[in-house]
């Protein structure tokens, strides 16, 4: 299976801080426009051998993100999809699983702060 994309705002001349700031600005704009609920979030950079990663951590949300059994709500899935779409706008991916090849500008993930899990374990 091959996957290839180049985000519509991807630029190889952007440094990682500029990419992070652009993604944060776009998420804030989606919240302001009402396309995302008024979540509180942070974005952190991580560097490691062979790559780098952006990590979005949702700290607070006006909507439920986890069901009583700890599974993701449909609203959380929509939020994750929207934030991932924003991130992908600034990224590229070139992947060929058959030859074990992967090239990307950065890896990306979304986390929930520990408070969400503590709330579900009461």
PyMOL CGO cylinders between C-alpha atoms (Angstrom):
from pymol import cmd
from pymol.cgo import CYLINDER

trace = [
    CYLINDER, 0.00, 0.00, 0.00, 1.41, 3.37, -1.00, 0.3, 1, 1, 1, 1, 1, 1,
    CYLINDER, 1.41, 3.37, -1.00, 0.39, 6.69, 0.50, 0.3, 1, 1, 1, 1, 1, 1,
    CYLINDER, 0.39, 6.69, 0.50, 1.50, 10.01, -0.87, 0.3, 1, 1, 1, 1, 1, 1,
    CYLINDER, 1.50, 10.01, -0.87, 0.36, 13.54, -0.17, 0.3, 1, 1, 1, 1, 1, 1,
    CYLINDER, 0.36, 13.54, -0.17, 1.68, 17.07, 0.00, 0.3, 1, 1, 1, 1, 1, 1,
    CYLINDER, 1.68, 17.07, 0.00, -0.33, 19.44, 2.18, 0.3, 1, 1, 1, 1, 1, 1,
    CYLINDER, -0.33, 19.44, 2.18, -1.71, 22.55, 0.54, 0.3, 1, 1, 1, 1, 1, 1,
    CYLINDER, -1.71, 22.55, 0.54, 0.33, 24.82, 2.86, 0.3, 1, 1, 1, 1, 1, 1,
    CYLINDER, 0.33, 24.82, 2.86, 3.47, 22.67, 3.02, 0.3, 1, 1, 1, 1, 1, 1,
    CYLINDER, 3.47, 22.67, 3.02, 6.65, 24.63, 2.37, 0.3, 1, 1, 1, 1, 1, 1,
    CYLINDER, 6.65, 24.63, 2.37, 10.10, 23.14, 2.76, 0.3, 1, 1, 1, 1, 1, 1,
    CYLINDER, 10.10, 23.14, 2.76, 11.47, 26.55, 3.77, 0.3, 1, 1, 1, 1, 1, 1,
    CYLINDER, 11.47, 26.55, 3.77, 9.28, 26.79, 6.91, 0.3, 1, 1, 1, 1, 1, 1,
    CYLINDER, 9.28, 26.79, 6.91, 11.19, 25.98, 10.07, 0.3, 1, 1, 1, 1, 1, 1,
    CYLINDER, 11.19, 25.98, 10.07, 9.55, 23.72, 12.63, 0.3, 1, 1, 1, 1, 1, 1,
    CYLINDER, 9.55, 23.72, 12.63, 8.55, 26.62, 14.91, 0.3, 1, 1, 1, 1, 1, 1,
    CYLINDER, 8.55, 26.62, 14.91, 6.78, 28.33, 12.00, 0.3, 1, 1, 1, 1, 1, 1,
    CYLINDER, 6.78, 28.33, 12.00, 4.97, 25.10, 11.13, 0.3, 1, 1, 1, 1, 1, 1,
    CYLINDER, 4.97, 25.10, 11.13, 3.86, 24.62, 14.75, 0.3, 1, 1, 1, 1, 1, 1,
    CYLINDER, 3.86, 24.62, 14.75, 2.71, 28.25, 15.02, 0.3, 1, 1, 1, 1, 1, 1,
    CYLINDER, 2.71, 28.25, 15.02, 0.76, 28.02, 11.75, 0.3, 1, 1, 1, 1, 1, 1,
    CYLINDER, 0.76, 28.02, 11.75, -1.04, 24.88, 12.89, 0.3, 1, 1, 1, 1, 1, 1,
    CYLINDER, -1.04, 24.88, 12.89, -1.89, 26.49, 16.25, 0.3, 1, 1, 1, 1, 1, 1,
    CYLINDER, -1.89, 26.49, 16.25, -3.20, 29.58, 14.47, 0.3, 1, 1, 1, 1, 1, 1,
    CYLINDER, -3.20, 29.58, 14.47, -5.37, 27.45, 12.15, 0.3, 1, 1, 1, 1, 1, 1,
    CYLINDER, -5.37, 27.45, 12.15, -6.80, 25.41, 15.05, 0.3, 1, 1, 1, 1, 1, 1,
    CYLINDER, -6.80, 25.41, 15.05, -7.59, 28.66, 16.91, 0.3, 1, 1, 1, 1, 1, 1,
    CYLINDER, -7.59, 28.66, 16.91, -9.31, 30.00, 13.77, 0.3, 1, 1, 1, 1, 1, 1,
    CYLINDER, -9.31, 30.00, 13.77, -11.45, 26.84, 13.49, 0.3, 1, 1, 1, 1, 1, 1,
    CYLINDER, -11.45, 26.84, 13.49, -12.47, 27.27, 17.15, 0.3, 1, 1, 1, 1, 1, 1,
    CYLINDER, -12.47, 27.27, 17.15, -13.26, 30.95, 16.57, 0.3, 1, 1, 1, 1, 1, 1,
    CYLINDER, -13.26, 30.95, 16.57, -15.33, 30.10, 13.47, 0.3, 1, 1, 1, 1, 1, 1,
    CYLINDER, -15.33, 30.10, 13.47, -17.30, 27.45, 15.40, 0.3, 1, 1, 1, 1, 1, 1,
    CYLINDER, -17.30, 27.45, 15.40, -15.95, 24.51, 13.41, 0.3, 1, 1, 1, 1, 1, 1,
    CYLINDER, -15.95, 24.51, 13.41, -14.36, 23.09, 16.57, 0.3, 1, 1, 1, 1, 1, 1,
    CYLINDER, -14.36, 23.09, 16.57, -15.65, 23.33, 20.13, 0.3, 1, 1, 1, 1, 1, 1,
    CYLINDER, -15.65, 23.33, 20.13, -13.83, 25.75, 22.45, 0.3, 1, 1, 1, 1, 1, 1,
    CYLINDER, -13.83, 25.75, 22.45, -11.14, 23.30, 23.49, 0.3, 1, 1, 1, 1, 1, 1,
    CYLINDER, -11.14, 23.30, 23.49, -8.02, 24.30, 25.40, 0.3, 1, 1, 1, 1, 1, 1,
    CYLINDER, -8.02, 24.30, 25.40, -4.92, 22.69, 23.94, 0.3, 1, 1, 1, 1, 1, 1,
    CYLINDER, -4.92, 22.69, 23.94, -1.15, 22.83, 23.75, 0.3, 1, 1, 1, 1, 1, 1,
    CYLINDER, -1.15, 22.83, 23.75, 1.21, 21.94, 20.92, 0.3, 1, 1, 1, 1, 1, 1,
    CYLINDER, 1.21, 21.94, 20.92, 4.69, 20.66, 21.69, 0.3, 1, 1, 1, 1, 1, 1,
    CYLINDER, 4.69, 20.66, 21.69, 7.62, 19.81, 19.46, 0.3, 1, 1, 1, 1, 1, 1,
    CYLINDER, 7.62, 19.81, 19.46, 9.70, 16.70, 19.93, 0.3, 1, 1, 1, 1, 1, 1,
    CYLINDER, 9.70, 16.70, 19.93, 12.94, 15.84, 18.17, 0.3, 1, 1, 1, 1, 1, 1,
    CYLINDER, 12.94, 15.84, 18.17, 14.40, 12.34, 17.98, 0.3, 1, 1, 1, 1, 1, 1,
    CYLINDER, 14.40, 12.34, 17.98, 16.88, 10.38, 15.91, 0.3, 1, 1, 1, 1, 1, 1,
    CYLINDER, 16.88, 10.38, 15.91, 15.45, 10.19, 12.43, 0.3, 1, 1, 1, 1, 1, 1,
    CYLINDER, 15.45, 10.19, 12.43, 12.65, 12.69, 12.81, 0.3, 1, 1, 1, 1, 1, 1,
    CYLINDER, 12.65, 12.69, 12.81, 10.49, 15.12, 14.68, 0.3, 1, 1, 1, 1, 1, 1,
    CYLINDER, 10.49, 15.12, 14.68, 6.94, 15.18, 15.97, 0.3, 1, 1, 1, 1, 1, 1,
    CYLINDER, 6.94, 15.18, 15.97, 4.18, 17.61, 16.86, 0.3, 1, 1, 1, 1, 1, 1,
    CYLINDER, 4.18, 17.61, 16.86, 1.98, 16.59, 19.78, 0.3, 1, 1, 1, 1, 1, 1,
    CYLINDER, 1.98, 16.59, 19.78, -1.37, 18.29, 20.36, 0.3, 1, 1, 1, 1, 1, 1,
    CYLINDER, -1.37, 18.29, 20.36, -2.68, 17.74, 23.87, 0.3, 1, 1, 1, 1, 1, 1,
    CYLINDER, -2.68, 17.74, 23.87, -6.30, 18.62, 24.59, 0.3, 1, 1, 1, 1, 1, 1,
    CYLINDER, -6.30, 18.62, 24.59, -6.45, 20.00, 28.15, 0.3, 1, 1, 1, 1, 1, 1,
    CYLINDER, -6.45, 20.00, 28.15, -10.12, 21.01, 28.45, 0.3, 1, 1, 1, 1, 1, 1,
    CYLINDER, -10.12, 21.01, 28.45, -13.24, 20.58, 26.37, 0.3, 1, 1, 1, 1, 1, 1,
    CYLINDER, -13.24, 20.58, 26.37, -16.84, 21.77, 26.68, 0.3, 1, 1, 1, 1, 1, 1,
    CYLINDER, -16.84, 21.77, 26.68, -17.99, 18.48, 25.11, 0.3, 1, 1, 1, 1, 1, 1,
    CYLINDER, -17.99, 18.48, 25.11, -17.50, 14.91, 26.32, 0.3, 1, 1, 1, 1, 1, 1,
    CYLINDER, -17.50, 14.91, 26.32, -14.53, 13.28, 24.66, 0.3, 1, 1, 1, 1, 1, 1,
    CYLINDER, -14.53, 13.28, 24.66, -14.63, 9.87, 26.35, 0.3, 1, 1, 1, 1, 1, 1,
    CYLINDER, -14.63, 9.87, 26.35, -17.55, 7.57, 27.04, 0.3, 1, 1, 1, 1, 1, 1,
    CYLINDER, -17.55, 7.57, 27.04, -18.01, 6.02, 30.49, 0.3, 1, 1, 1, 1, 1, 1,
    CYLINDER, -18.01, 6.02, 30.49, -16.10, 2.94, 29.31, 0.3, 1, 1, 1, 1, 1, 1,
    CYLINDER, -16.10, 2.94, 29.31, -13.14, 5.11, 28.20, 0.3, 1, 1, 1, 1, 1, 1,
    CYLINDER, -13.14, 5.11, 28.20, -13.80, 4.82, 24.47, 0.3, 1, 1, 1, 1, 1, 1,
    CYLINDER, -13.80, 4.82, 24.47, -13.78, 7.89, 22.23, 0.3, 1, 1, 1, 1, 1, 1,
    CYLINDER, -13.78, 7.89, 22.23, -17.02, 9.75, 21.64, 0.3, 1, 1, 1, 1, 1, 1,
    CYLINDER, -17.02, 9.75, 21.64, -18.09, 10.62, 18.11, 0.3, 1, 1, 1, 1, 1, 1,
    CYLINDER, -18.09, 10.62, 18.11, -17.46, 14.29, 18.92, 0.3, 1, 1, 1, 1, 1, 1,
    CYLINDER, -17.46, 14.29, 18.92, -13.85, 13.51, 19.89, 0.3, 1, 1, 1, 1, 1, 1,
    CYLINDER, -13.85, 13.51, 19.89, -13.37, 11.57, 16.65, 0.3, 1, 1, 1, 1, 1, 1,
    CYLINDER, -13.37, 11.57, 16.65, -14.58, 14.63, 14.70, 0.3, 1, 1, 1, 1, 1, 1,
    CYLINDER, -14.58, 14.63, 14.70, -12.21, 16.91, 16.64, 0.3, 1, 1, 1, 1, 1, 1,
    CYLINDER, -12.21, 16.91, 16.64, -9.28, 14.57, 16.01, 0.3, 1, 1, 1, 1, 1, 1,
    CYLINDER, -9.28, 14.57, 16.01, -10.09, 14.35, 12.30, 0.3, 1, 1, 1, 1, 1, 1,
    CYLINDER, -10.09, 14.35, 12.30, -10.28, 18.15, 11.97, 0.3, 1, 1, 1, 1, 1, 1,
    CYLINDER, -10.28, 18.15, 11.97, -7.02, 18.76, 13.85, 0.3, 1, 1, 1, 1, 1, 1,
    CYLINDER, -7.02, 18.76, 13.85, -5.28, 16.02, 11.85, 0.3, 1, 1, 1, 1, 1, 1,
    CYLINDER, -5.28, 16.02, 11.85, -6.54, 17.59, 8.62, 0.3, 1, 1, 1, 1, 1, 1,
    CYLINDER, -6.54, 17.59, 8.62, -5.11, 20.96, 9.70, 0.3, 1, 1, 1, 1, 1, 1,
    CYLINDER, -5.11, 20.96, 9.70, -1.77, 19.34, 10.55, 0.3, 1, 1, 1, 1, 1, 1,
    CYLINDER, -1.77, 19.34, 10.55, -1.63, 17.48, 7.24, 0.3, 1, 1, 1, 1, 1, 1,
    CYLINDER, -1.63, 17.48, 7.24, -2.00, 20.80, 5.42, 0.3, 1, 1, 1, 1, 1, 1,
    CYLINDER, -2.00, 20.80, 5.42, 1.56, 21.61, 6.56, 0.3, 1, 1, 1, 1, 1, 1,
    CYLINDER, 1.56, 21.61, 6.56, 3.06, 18.16, 6.08, 0.3, 1, 1, 1, 1, 1, 1,
    CYLINDER, 3.06, 18.16, 6.08, 3.97, 15.71, 3.36, 0.3, 1, 1, 1, 1, 1, 1,
    CYLINDER, 3.97, 15.71, 3.36, 4.05, 11.93, 3.29, 0.3, 1, 1, 1, 1, 1, 1,
    CYLINDER, 4.05, 11.93, 3.29, 5.74, 9.56, 0.90, 0.3, 1, 1, 1, 1, 1, 1,
    CYLINDER, 5.74, 9.56, 0.90, 5.28, 5.96, 1.96, 0.3, 1, 1, 1, 1, 1, 1,
    CYLINDER, 5.28, 5.96, 1.96, 5.74, 2.58, 0.33, 0.3, 1, 1, 1, 1, 1, 1,
    CYLINDER, 5.74, 2.58, 0.33, 5.08, -0.22, 2.80, 0.3, 1, 1, 1, 1, 1, 1,
    CYLINDER, 5.08, -0.22, 2.80, 6.23, -2.93, 0.39, 0.3, 1, 1, 1, 1, 1, 1,
    CYLINDER, 6.23, -2.93, 0.39, 9.77, -1.55, 0.34, 0.3, 1, 1, 1, 1, 1, 1,
    CYLINDER, 9.77, -1.55, 0.34, 9.63, -0.30, 3.96, 0.3, 1, 1, 1, 1, 1, 1,
    CYLINDER, 9.63, -0.30, 3.96, 10.10, 3.33, 2.86, 0.3, 1, 1, 1, 1, 1, 1,
    CYLINDER, 10.10, 3.33, 2.86, 8.74, 6.35, 4.72, 0.3, 1, 1, 1, 1, 1, 1,
    CYLINDER, 8.74, 6.35, 4.72, 9.49, 10.04, 4.34, 0.3, 1, 1, 1, 1, 1, 1,
    CYLINDER, 9.49, 10.04, 4.34, 7.56, 12.78, 6.11, 0.3, 1, 1, 1, 1, 1, 1,
    CYLINDER, 7.56, 12.78, 6.11, 8.26, 16.29, 7.34, 0.3, 1, 1, 1, 1, 1, 1,
    CYLINDER, 8.26, 16.29, 7.34, 7.00, 15.42, 10.83, 0.3, 1, 1, 1, 1, 1, 1,
    CYLINDER, 7.00, 15.42, 10.83, 5.02, 12.84, 12.73, 0.3, 1, 1, 1, 1, 1, 1,
    CYLINDER, 5.02, 12.84, 12.73, 1.84, 13.95, 14.45, 0.3, 1, 1, 1, 1, 1, 1,
    CYLINDER, 1.84, 13.95, 14.45, -0.37, 12.78, 17.28, 0.3, 1, 1, 1, 1, 1, 1,
    CYLINDER, -0.37, 12.78, 17.28, -3.20, 13.99, 19.49, 0.3, 1, 1, 1, 1, 1, 1,
    CYLINDER, -3.20, 13.99, 19.49, -3.38, 13.24, 23.20, 0.3, 1, 1, 1, 1, 1, 1,
    CYLINDER, -3.38, 13.24, 23.20, -5.82, 13.93, 25.98, 0.3, 1, 1, 1, 1, 1, 1,
    CYLINDER, -5.82, 13.93, 25.98, -4.48, 15.30, 29.25, 0.3, 1, 1, 1, 1, 1, 1,
    CYLINDER, -4.48, 15.30, 29.25, -4.53, 12.91, 32.20, 0.3, 1, 1, 1, 1, 1, 1,
    CYLINDER, -4.53, 12.91, 32.20, -7.54, 14.71, 33.71, 0.3, 1, 1, 1, 1, 1, 1,
    CYLINDER, -7.54, 14.71, 33.71, -9.82, 13.16, 31.08, 0.3, 1, 1, 1, 1, 1, 1,
    CYLINDER, -9.82, 13.16, 31.08, -8.76, 9.66, 32.09, 0.3, 1, 1, 1, 1, 1, 1,
    CYLINDER, -8.76, 9.66, 32.09, -8.91, 10.42, 35.82, 0.3, 1, 1, 1, 1, 1, 1,
    CYLINDER, -8.91, 10.42, 35.82, -12.48, 11.65, 35.37, 0.3, 1, 1, 1, 1, 1, 1,
    CYLINDER, -12.48, 11.65, 35.37, -13.46, 8.34, 33.74, 0.3, 1, 1, 1, 1, 1, 1,
    CYLINDER, -13.46, 8.34, 33.74, -11.86, 6.26, 36.51, 0.3, 1, 1, 1, 1, 1, 1,
    CYLINDER, -11.86, 6.26, 36.51, -13.95, 7.70, 39.36, 0.3, 1, 1, 1, 1, 1, 1,
]
cmd.load_cgo(trace, "trace")
